[in-house]
Amino acid sequence: MNRTRSMGFLILLLLVSFVSLNSQTLNEILKKNYEARGGYERLKATKSAKTYARLVMGSMELPMVITTKRPNTVRSEVIVQGQKIVSVFDGTSGWMINPMQGSTDPVDMPAEEMKNVKEQADMDGFLVDWKEKGSTLELVGKEDVEGADAYHIKVTTKDGDVRHVYVDADSYLEIQQKGKYPAQGKELEITTSLGSYKMVDSMMIPFSVEGKYEGKTVQQMVIDSVFFNVPVPDSLLVRPKSTK
């Protein structure tokens, strides 16, 4: 009887030790991820960013400008056939202007797109200040991601959305994300690959972002340049009045 209790206590001790080790490992991975990106303080010191890029969709290559500003605002402009499509999220609501649909008046951003844009507006990403955001993180383990060893971190957001973030085991930079996103009345699992990292103002930034669905590339964003802490007038985020 005593021996049985001793074995039970030993197993319990091992389980507690494993949970503690797992938690410490996750914290260490997060710390190294922050350091690899430029350091927590440097990341938080960035108040705005302006990104010039090209959106590649099939044979089309569309010029794009993305402007982000704390807290949680983003404006994107894409040129399609000489027409500028504007999308804005001001931290609460979103609107867009799409002259390709026959009007230059602003309209409410569709709910499907709103969820995607809200994530884009977060300058820090899923792993920074996750507790303050109301998210929970779980270290799933180490996996192979396109030939590279990566730590798989499961993120459950405050809204209940699940995102899977993969951190390279050597560089500790994020190399892939997975999640289900609403589109065309259903949820699609999108895989986003991050690569071609470059140092910009002491921070490592991915210059290639590729979105895949069912293993096929649906769009790719090639970044040309990024500028941090640029002035962003509030007027860029204000919804213009309708001409109607």
N, C-alpha and C positions, 0 to 999 in steps of 0.2 A: 504493500500500500504506500509506504513511504517512498519507495523507488518510483512508483507510478507518479506520485505527486512531484518528485524531483524532475522526472522527464517532462511533465507538463509545464513546470516552471521554466525549464531550460528552453523548451519550444517557444513559450511566451516571450522569454527574454530575447531569443533570436529574432522573433517577429518584430518586437519593439525596436531592436537594434537595426533591422532592415528598413523599417519605416523611417527611422531617424536618419539613416545613411542616405535613403532615397531623397528625403527632404533637403539634406545638405548638398547632395549632388545637384539637384535642381537649382538651388540658390547659387551654387558655384558656376553652373552653366550660364545663368542669367547675368551674374557679375562679369564673367568673361565676355559675354555677348555685348554688354554695355561698353566694356573696355575696348573691344575690337571695333566697335562703331565710332569710337572717339572719346568715350567716357561719359558717365551719367551727367555730370555738370555741364559738359560741352553740349550735349544733346538738349538739355533743358534751357540753355542759354540761347538757343536758336528760336527766335520769335516768329520768323517768317521765311518763306522760301519761294523762289521762282524758278520753274523748270521749263526749259525749252526742249521739245522732243518731237519725234515723228511717230505717228501711229500707223503701223503697217498692218493692213488687212487684205490678204490675198495679193492682188496686183496693185492695190492702191497704197499710196504713202501720203499721209495727211499731216501737215504741220500742226503742232499742238503747243499750247502754253498752259501750265498749271501753276496757280498761285495759291499757296496755303499760308494761313496766319492763325496764331493762337488767339482764342481757344477754339479749336475745332471748326474752322471755316475754310472753304476751298472754292476757287473759281477756275474753271477750265474753259479754254477756247480752242476749237478745232476748225480748221479751214477745209471745207468740202466744196469742190467745184467753184471756188472763189467766194463762197458764202461762209460767214462765221457763225458757228453754233456755240452758244454760251450756256454753261451750266453753273449754278451757284448754290452752295449750301452755307447758310449763315450761322450754323450752330443749332438752329431750331427748325427752320423750314427750308425748302428748296424751290428754285424756279429755273426756268430755262427759256432760251430764245432759239428757235429753229426755223430759219427762213426757208429751209428745204421743204417745210410743210405749208408754205404759202403765206406766212405771216411773220412780222418782226415784233409782234407783241409778246411779252413774257407770259408764260403759262406755268401752272403748278407742276413741279417735277413728279413724275409717276412714282408711286410707292415702291415699285420694284427697284427703280434706279436709286431711290433715296437711301436704301440700306447700303448699297455699294458706295455711294458718295460719302456717307457718314464715316465709313471706315477710312476712306481716302483722306478725309479732313483731319484725322488723327496723325499729327506729325511724328509721334513717337513710336507708333506701332503697338501690337498686342502685348509685347513683353515688358514694356516700361510702365511703371506705376500701375500694374495690373490690379493690385489690391484696391487702390483708390478708385479705379474704374468699376469696381464691383465684379471683376472677373475671377475665375478660379483656374489654376494651372495644374496640370498633371504630367509628370515625366513618364511617358509610355515606355521608352527604352531607346536603344540605338538601332538604326535601320540603314539599309543601303538605299541611297537616293541617287539614281543615275550614275552609279559607280563610285559614289563618295559615302563615307560613313557620316551619319548625321544623327543628332539627338532629336527624337520626336516628342514635341511638347503639345499636349492637347489643351486648348483654350476654350473655356465656356464663358461667354460674355454675360453681362448683367441681363441682357435681353433673352438669354437662353440659346443664342447661336453658338455653334461649335466650329472652331477653326483649328486646323492642325498646322503647326509651325515646325519646320525642320532646320536645325542649326548645325552647320558643318562642324565636325568633330575636331578639325585642325585649325580652321580660321575663326571659328565661333561666330561666323556671320550667317544670317538667314539665307538659305538657298532655295527654299520652297515653302509654299503655303497651299493648303487645301481647304475647301469649304463648299457648302451648298448655298447657292444664291438664286433668288427668284428671277425668272425670265420667261416671258411669253406664257404666263399662267401656270408655270410649274417650277420646280426646283432643279437646278442643274449643278452637278458637282464640278467645280472649276479648280484646276491645278495651276498655280502661278509659280513660275520659276524665276529666280532672281540671280543675276550674274554680272560679269564684267565690272566688278567693283573698282572704283577709283577714289583716291583721296581728294576731298574738296574741303578746304578750310578746316583741316584736322579731323574730318569725319569721312568714314568710308560709305560710299553711296553706290548702289547698283545702277549701272548704266544700261542694263538690258532687263526688261520685264516681259515675260512671255506667258500668255494665258492659253491653257489647253482644256479641251472638253473631249472626253472619251479618247484621250491619247492624241488628239489632233490639235494643232495650233490654230486658234481662232483669231488671235490678234497678238501683236508684238509692239511694245513701245521701246524705241531706241532713243535714249537721252543724249542730247548734244551738249548741254551745259546746265549747271545749277548755280544759283546765286542765293546766299543766305542773308537774313536780316536786312532785306530790301524794304523800302517804304511801301506799304500797301494801304492806299486811301480807303476809308470805309465806304466811299462812294462806289467802289468796285463791287461791293457786296449788297448794295441797296437795289431792290427791285424797281426797275423803271416803270413809269406810268404807262398804261395802255393807251394807244392812239384811238381806240374805239370809244 
